[in-house]
């Protein structure tokens, strides 16, 4: 195993060990969702999805309810969602999703992270050809009729289905995300998580030493309170 593998594993452990960061991220997602679509999960599919993900992340129910109430308050902060696209070291593309009450601060911070590793922040849309936005549904394989589930997924727009450890992961186009969510709910299928990700169409293979440089950038971005998600096209299968 190379050093890059160890760095990647450490990043994953760090990300999931920091529950406070996860809860803060979910709280922001709830706030944005409530502002955009209202506080009733039955009428707001995005909020329903976030609540489902919060449950999977073991976020206390009180925390979820408090986040919804806070978002409904007249004096609550208005969060703006913004995307930043750029290249890190060695030509690796990096897409950053943020939710912030101070876009000026956020863009300055993101730009500084790229500059520190001799990367470059690009213009909006500059990485559209590299990343495709897809819906990703994770379903526990335990006690599930795989053939029946696969048929349901295919009928409702799944373009890729994978078995990962004890889970079944289905990928859909962005356009089919909500319809797939509704179909799985109607079928009574328990979804562990449902999210939108930026999936790279092409990847860049780097050495262990180069990977360490890129991982430093990814870590800095993920540690920023305004950053919600970070996607990249570094090949992590080596």
N, C-alpha and C positions, 0 to 999 in steps of 0.2 A: 504494500500500500504506500502511495506517495504522500508527500506532505500536503499536497492540495486536497487529497481525500480527507485527511485529518482535519484540515481547516474547514472543509465543507461540513463535516460531521459536527464540529464544534459550533459552527454557525447555526445549524439546525437545532442542536441541543439548547443553545443560548436563546434562540428565538422562542422556542416552546416553553422554556423554563421561566421566562420573564412574563408571568401571568398579568402583572400590572400593565405592561405595554399592550398585551392582547386585549385586555378589558377596556383600556383607553381607546384603542382603535375601534372596537365594537361600539363603544359609546358614541364616538364621532359618526360612525356609519348610521347609527340609530337617529342621531340628531339631524343629519342631512336628509335621511329618508322621511322622517316625520315632517320636516319643513316642506318637503316636496310633495308628499303624498298623503299626509294626515297620520293620525295616531291609531287608527283602527287597522290591525293586521289583516282582517278579512277583506278590507278594501285597498290595502297597500301591499302588493306582492313583494316588493323589495324589503319592506319592514318585516314581513312574515319570514322571509329568507334569513334576514339578519338575526332575528330572534331564535330561529332554528340553529344557526351557527353559534350563537351565544350559549345555547344549551349544550351543544356538542363540546364547547370549550370550557364547560363547567362554570360559566359566569352565573353568579347567584341571581335568582329571579328578582330579588329586591333591586339589584343593580340595574337590571333591564328596565324595570318599572320606573325607577328614579330617572334613568336616562330619557325615557319617553316623556315624563312629566316636565323635566328640565327643558326639553326641546319645545314643549308646548307653551312655556312661559313667555310672556311678551318681551321680557328683557334678556332672553337667551341670545347667546352669540350666534351670528349668522355665519356659518361655515361655507367657504367657497371651495369647490373641487377643481383642482388644476392638475394637468399632466405636464411633465418635463421630460424631454428626450435628449439623449446625448451619447457620446462615445467615451468609454473609459479607456484605460491603458490597452494597448495591443489590439485595437479595433473592435473591442467588445461593445455591443450596443446595450444601452441601459435605459429602461423606461420607468419613470417615477410617478406614482399617483399620490396626490396630497389632498388634505382637507384642512383648511386654515382660516383663521379670522384675520390674518395679516399676510396677504400675498406678497407684499414687498419684502417682508422678513424671510418668507419661505423661499422665494426665488434667489435671494442673496445667499442664503445658506446652501441651497442645492448647488448653485454655481460654484461656491467656494469649495465644496466637497470634490467636484470634478476638477477644479483647478489644482487642488493640492496633489492630485495624482497625475497631473499633466493630461487630463482628459478635457473634453470640450462639450459644453451644453449647446444643443442644436436648436433649430426653430421648430415650432409646432407642426407636426405632421411629417417631420423628416424621417421618422422610423416606421411610418405606416406600412411600408413595403416589407419590413422585416418581421413585424409582430401582427398576429391575427387575434382578435378578441374572441374568446370562446367561453361557453358555459361549461363548468366542471362540476359534476355531481358524484359524490362519494357515498356508496351504499354498502353497509355491512353485508358480507356474503353469508353470514351465519343464518341458517334456517330459511334460506331463500331458494326458490325454484329457479335455477339459473336460466333454463330455457325460456320460461315464462317471462322472467325479468328482461332477458335480452330482446324478446319479441316486443315487449312494451317500450323499451328504449328505442329500438329501431323504428317502430311505428310512429314515434313522436320526435324523430329528427336526430337521433344520436348518429354521429358520423365516425365515432371510434369508441370501442368498449375494451377496457383492459382489466385484468385481474392483478391487483397489487397487494401482496401479503394477504390479509383477511378481508380485503375490500374489493368491490367492483367499482371502477371509475368510468363514467361515461362522459364523453365530450360532445358538445353541441355547438352549432353556430350561435353567434350573438342573437340573431333574429329568432332562434328557436328556444332561447333560454327560458322565457316566461311560460311558453306553452308546455315545455318539458316539466317545469316546476308544477304546473297545474295538473298535468297527467299523472305524475308520481303521487301527488297528494290524493287525487281521485281514486287511484289504485290502492291506496293505503300502504304504500311502500315507504319505509322509514329511511329517510335520507340523512346521513351523518353530517354532511355539509354540502352547500351549494354556493358556488362563487363564480365570478367572472375573472378570467386570467388573460394575460397577454402571452400567447404561445408563439415562440420564434419559429419562423419558416426555415431559417438557416441558422447554423451554429458555428462558433469559432473555437477551434481547438488550440489550447495554449499549454505551455510547460507548467510544471509545479511552481516554479519561481514566479512566472507571470501571473498564475492564478492567485497567488498570495497578494499581489498588488491589486488585482481586481476585487478580491474579497474585502480588502481594506476599505475600498470605496463603497461596496455594498453594505458593509457594517456601519459606516458613518451615516449613510442614508437611512438605514433601518432604525438607527438609534435616535433620529430626529423626531420630535413629537408631532410635527406636521405631516410626516410621511406615513401613508397608509399601506402602500404596496410598492415593491421594487421587483422589476422583471429584467432579465438579461438573456443574452444568447450565447453565453459561454458554455461549451460542451462539458457537462458534468459527469459524463459516463465513462471518461477515461480513468 
